[in-house]
């Protein structure tokens, strides 16, 4: 079983930057995909970005060229957010997936104010 701990959420003004972090622990398999999803107020959870151990990346169109996903190793993933907009306001969730299972973080709140 894998556990995910997220950090880095908070309040930021329009145009600002923020970095989210997620650290995985437990039964981690080196071949995995980690990523970020978000759930805006009153809306469904949606993909933000994913990054596999191979280096394969996937971004939502709404964040491409503004957000960057990166990994230190098989256990840690970051989301570098820049040029933040009010529509980026959401609870951001870390995700992990391997052939042995998947896990979600508890979520961290990001609020972008204008």
Rosetta blueprint (number, residue, H / E / L):
1 X L
2 X E
3 X E
4 X E
5 X E
6 X E
7 X E
8 X L
9 X L
10 X E
11 X E
12 X E
13 X E
14 X L
15 X L
16 X L
17 X L
18 X E
19 X E
20 X E
21 X E
22 X E
23 X E
24 X E
25 X E
26 X E
27 X L
28 X L
29 X L
30 X L
31 X L
32 X L
33 X E
34 X E
35 X E
36 X E
37 X E
38 X E
39 X E
40 X L
41 X L
42 X L
43 X L
44 X L
45 X L
46 X E
47 X E
48 X E
49 X E
50 X E
51 X E
52 X E
53 X L
54 X L
55 X L
56 X L
57 X E
58 X E
59 X E
60 X L
61 X L
62 X L
63 X L
64 X L
65 X L
66 X L
67 X E
68 X E
69 X E
70 X E
71 X E
72 X L
73 X L
74 X L
75 X L
76 X E
77 X E
78 X E
79 X E
80 X E
81 X E
82 X L
83 X L
84 X L
85 X L
86 X H
87 X H
88 X H
89 X L
90 X E
91 X E
92 X E
93 X E
94 X E
95 X E
96 X E
97 X E
98 X E
99 X L
100 X L
101 X E
102 X E
103 X E
104 X E
105 X L
106 X L
107 X L
108 X E
109 X E
110 X E
111 X E
112 X E
113 X E
114 X L
